[in-house]
């Protein structure tokens, strides 16, 4: 016999739960008026003015980060591929580089919506782009190849780095400009000193999980997702990376890692769930997504105020102070509860204050 009361109760609970989650997401969402597919990556400009979304069908949209209305994109491009990057040098405007299917990289000035440079780098689709700290060089990945290209001269100066055996899954130039870290789909991670042209660290993957890498803003730490776990490592005095500390284990898919500018917070996305970590004590502060809304991309804004994530087709822009609570930091005066750690003398230190640096591992 069909239990109509049980069915009605179940339907009501699911409806209420979905309505609550939808309401929670919508309050914190800057959603595009038109979606073109699933969001595959998120990048934020160095001035924390814009953020760029890349969809898995090749569409690229740029939005204003602090817009108060659900406005449409200020810039929309087609045939983009993989992970895009903003130039850290904003002295001449906001420049955005993105790869294309034909192996080219285009650099767009966001304010003018103008293409200022187009480079033919590979014969295969470009999957990732990252800028050097000065903005005059880019590293580009395609399949299992990584190329460094200079942008100042008329003729593009190119250098091909040693190949990985497997396709590149993550690529990031260190903020200091000295290192490039890239990971492969078999879990391999390679850290190279670009200035000396040598490899300073390599982690061999187990073939079960694609690697993901992210530098802290001072280039002292590197967060690595590989071999079914997420770890942090510190650069030693000899320039080598060591002192590995594990944050999370037994993960099947690691999609994104991003550091807060203070170095004291880290957001990771593994198996569809975004987590916020306190890097001082390696404690997980928050699970930022639930079972209904999973995510595969997340990034802190360079000013440290916002965290942008995606829920499938929906970008969510949340203030850090809304994610955490209320109290007061004795160093920077921040009135946020969970951002505070009490020292032995009873004074507080703020996890989002740049002066309250991450402790040594």
C-alpha positions in Angstrom: 0.0 0.0 0.0 1.3 3.4 -0.9 2.0 5.6 2.1 0.8 9.0 0.9 1.7 10.7 4.2 5.3 9.5 4.0 5.6 10.6 0.4 4.1 14.0 1.1 6.5 14.5 4.1 9.5 13.5 2.1 8.5 15.8 -0.8 8.0 18.7 1.7 11.4 18.1 3.3 13.2 18.0 0.0 11.4 21.1 -1.2 12.2 23.1 2.0 15.8 22.0 1.9 16.3 22.9 -1.7 14.5 26.2 -1.2 16.7 27.0 1.8 19.9 26.2 -0.1 18.8 28.1 -3.2 18.0 31.1 -1.0 21.4 30.8 0.7 23.2 30.7 -2.6 21.2 33.4 -4.3 21.8 35.9 -1.5 25.6 35.5 -2.1 25.6 35.1 -5.8 26.6 37.3 -8.7 25.1 35.3 -11.4 25.4 35.9 -15.2 22.2 36.5 -17.0 23.1 33.9 -19.5 25.0 30.7 -18.8 26.9 28.8 -21.5 27.8 25.6 -19.7 29.5 24.5 -16.6 32.1 26.8 -15.1 35.5 25.2 -15.3 37.8 27.9 -13.8 37.8 31.3 -12.0 40.4 34.0 -12.0 40.4 37.4 -10.2 42.2 40.6 -11.3 45.1 41.9 -9.1 43.1 45.0 -8.2 40.2 42.9 -7.1 38.0 44.7 -9.6 37.1 41.9 -12.0 36.7 38.1 -12.1 36.7 35.9 -15.1 34.8 32.7 -15.6 35.7 30.1 -18.2 32.9 27.7 -19.2 33.6 24.2 -20.4 32.3 24.9 -23.9 34.8 27.7 -24.6 33.0 30.8 -23.5 34.8 33.4 -21.3 32.9 36.0 -19.3 34.3 38.8 -17.2 32.3 40.4 -14.4 32.8 43.2 -11.9 33.7 41.7 -8.5 31.9 44.2 -6.3 28.8 44.7 -8.4 25.7 45.0 -6.2 23.3 44.0 -8.9 23.0 40.8 -11.0 24.4 42.5 -14.0 25.6 40.7 -17.1 29.2 40.3 -18.1 31.2 43.4 -19.1 33.2 41.3 -21.5 32.3 38.1 -23.3 34.6 36.0 -25.6 34.4 32.7 -27.4 36.8 29.9 -28.1 38.6 30.3 -24.8 40.2 27.2 -23.4 41.2 26.0 -19.9 42.6 28.3 -17.2 43.0 32.1 -17.9 45.1 34.6 -16.0 45.2 38.3 -15.2 48.5 40.1 -15.5 49.8 41.2 -12.0 51.1 44.4 -13.5 48.0 46.7 -13.6 50.0 49.9 -14.4 48.6 50.1 -17.9 45.2 48.6 -17.3 43.8 45.2 -16.6 45.2 42.6 -19.0 43.7 39.1 -19.3 45.4 36.3 -21.2 43.5 33.3 -22.4 44.4 30.2 -24.5 42.6 29.1 -27.6 42.0 25.9 -29.5 44.4 26.7 -32.3 47.4 27.0 -29.9 47.3 30.8 -29.7 47.2 33.1 -26.6 45.3 36.3 -26.8 45.9 39.2 -24.3 42.9 41.5 -23.8 42.7 44.9 -22.1 39.5 44.5 -20.1 38.7 48.2 -19.8 38.8 48.7 -23.6 37.7 45.2 -24.6 40.7 45.4 -27.0 43.1 42.6 -28.0 46.6 44.0 -27.5 48.6 40.9 -28.4 48.1 37.5 -30.0 50.8 34.9 -29.8 51.1 31.6 -31.6 52.7 29.3 -29.1 51.7 25.7 -29.9 50.0 23.7 -32.6 47.7 22.1 -30.1 45.1 23.7 -27.8 46.4 26.0 -25.0 45.0 24.7 -21.7 46.6 27.1 -19.1 48.2 30.5 -19.0 50.0 32.1 -16.0 51.9 35.5 -15.8 55.3 36.3 -14.3 55.1 38.9 -11.5 56.4 41.6 -13.8 53.7 40.9 -16.4 56.3 40.7 -19.2 56.4 36.9 -19.5 53.8 34.2 -19.6 54.0 30.4 -19.1 51.7 28.4 -21.3 50.7 24.8 -21.1 49.4 22.5 -23.8 49.1 18.8 -23.4 52.4 17.7 -21.8 54.4 20.8 -22.8 55.1 24.1 -20.9 56.5 27.1 -22.7 57.7 30.4 -21.4 57.2 33.4 -23.8 58.5 36.9 -23.4 56.1 39.7 -24.3 58.3 42.8 -24.6 60.0 42.2 -28.0 58.3 42.2 -31.4 59.4 38.7 -31.9 58.2 36.4 -29.1 61.1 34.9 -27.3 60.2 31.3 -26.3 61.7 28.6 -24.1 60.3 25.1 -23.8 60.7 23.6 -20.4 61.4 19.9 -20.0 58.4 17.8 -20.9 56.2 15.9 -18.5 55.3 12.4 -19.4 51.7 13.1 -18.9 49.4 16.1 -19.7 49.7 19.2 -17.5 46.8 19.6 -15.1 48.0 22.7 -13.1 50.4 25.5 -13.8 51.4 28.6 -11.6 54.2 31.0 -11.6 55.3 32.0 -8.1 54.5 35.7 -7.1 58.2 36.4 -6.6 58.9 35.4 -10.2 61.6 32.8 -9.3 59.7 29.5 -9.6 57.2 27.8 -11.8 55.3 24.8 -10.4 53.3 22.5 -12.6 51.4 19.3 -12.0 50.5 16.4 -14.3 47.4 14.3 -14.7 49.2 11.3 -13.1 50.0 13.3 -10.0 53.6 14.3 -10.8 54.6 17.8 -9.5 57.6 19.7 -10.7 59.0 22.9 -9.2 61.6 24.7 -11.4 63.8 27.7 -10.6 63.2 29.7 -13.7 66.2 32.1 -13.1 68.7 29.2 -12.7 67.0 26.9 -15.2 67.0 23.9 -12.9 64.5 21.6 -11.1 64.4 22.1 -7.4 61.7 19.6 -6.4 59.8 16.7 -7.9 57.0 14.6 -6.5 56.2 11.4 -8.3 52.5 10.7 -8.8 50.7 7.5 -8.2 48.6 7.8 -11.3 45.3 8.0 -9.4 44.8 11.8 -9.0 45.7 14.8 -11.2 48.0 17.2 -9.4 47.0 20.8 -8.4 49.5 23.5 -7.2 49.1 27.0 -5.6 51.6 29.5 -4.3 51.2 31.6 -1.2 51.4 35.4 -2.0 54.9 35.6 -0.5 56.1 32.5 -2.5 57.3 30.9 0.8 54.8 28.1 0.7 53.4 25.8 -2.0 50.1 23.9 -1.5 50.0 20.7 -3.5 47.2 18.3 -4.3 48.7 15.0 -5.4 48.6 11.3 -4.7 45.1 11.5 -3.1 46.1 14.1 -0.5 46.6 17.8 -0.1 49.8 19.0 1.6 51.7 22.3 2.3 55.4 22.6 1.9 57.8 25.4 2.8 60.8 26.8 0.9 64.0 26.1 2.8 67.0 28.4 3.1 68.8 26.5 0.3 65.8 27.2 -2.0 64.5 23.6 -1.9 61.0 22.8 -0.8 60.5 20.6 2.2 58.7 20.2 5.5 55.6 18.7 4.1 52.4 18.9 6.2 49.3 17.0 5.3 45.9 18.8 5.3 43.6 16.2 3.8 43.9 12.6 2.8 41.9 10.0 0.8 40.6 12.3 -1.9 39.8 11.2 -5.4 39.7 14.4 -7.3 41.5 17.7 -6.5 40.1 20.6 -8.6 41.4 23.8 -7.1 43.6 25.4 -4.4 43.9 29.1 -3.5 45.8 31.0 -0.8 44.4 34.0 1.1 46.8 37.0 0.8 47.6 36.7 4.5 48.9 33.2 4.1 46.9 32.1 7.0 43.8 30.8 5.1 43.7 28.3 2.3 40.7 27.1 0.2 40.7 23.7 -1.4 38.3 21.9 -3.6 38.4 18.2 -3.5 35.7 15.7 -4.5 33.3 18.6 -5.2 33.5 20.1 -1.7 35.3 23.4 -0.9 37.0 23.6 2.4 38.5 26.6 4.3 41.7 25.8 6.2 43.6 27.6 9.0 47.2 27.1 7.8 48.6 28.0 11.2 47.3 24.8 12.8 46.1 22.9 9.7 42.5 22.9 11.0 39.5 22.8 8.7 37.4 25.9 9.6 34.5 25.4 7.2 33.0 23.1 4.6 31.7 25.6 2.1 29.5 23.5 0.0 26.9 20.8 0.7 25.7 17.6 -1.0 23.4 19.4 -3.5 25.7 22.1 -4.7 29.2 20.9 -5.5 32.0 23.1 -6.8 35.2 22.6 -8.8 36.8 26.1 -8.7 37.5 28.7 -6.0 39.8 31.7 -5.7 40.4 34.5 -3.1 40.5 38.1 -4.3 43.9 39.7 -3.9 42.6 42.2 -1.4 41.6 39.3 0.8 37.9 40.4 1.2 36.1 38.0 -1.1 36.0 34.3 -2.0 34.6 33.4 -5.4 33.4 29.8 -6.0 31.2 28.1 -8.6 28.2 25.9 -8.1 28.0 24.2 -11.5 26.7 27.1 -13.6 26.4 29.7 -10.8 29.3 31.9 -9.5 29.1 32.6 -5.8 30.9 35.7 -4.5 31.1 35.7 -0.7 32.8 38.1 1.7 35.3 36.5 4.1 33.7 38.3 7.0 30.3 36.7 6.2 31.8 33.2 6.1 33.4 33.7 9.5 32.2 35.3 12.7 32.6 38.4 14.9 35.4 39.5 17.4 38.4 41.8 17.4 42.0 41.5 16.3 44.5 43.3 18.5 46.8 43.9 15.6 44.6 45.0 12.7 41.3 45.7 14.5 39.3 43.2 12.5 36.0 42.5 14.3 35.6 38.8 13.2 35.3 35.9 15.6 36.6 32.8 13.9 39.4 34.9 12.4 40.9 35.2 15.9 43.5 33.0 17.5 44.4 33.7 21.1 48.1 33.8 22.0 49.5 32.5 25.3 49.4 36.0 26.7 45.7 36.3 25.7 46.1 38.6 22.8 44.4 37.8 19.5 45.9 37.4 16.0 43.8 37.7 12.9 43.8 35.1 10.2 43.1 37.6 7.5 45.6 40.3 8.6 48.7 40.3 6.5 50.8 41.2 9.5 49.7 38.0 11.3 51.8 35.7 9.1 51.5 32.0 8.8 53.8 30.1 11.2 56.6 28.0 10.0 55.7 24.4 9.2 
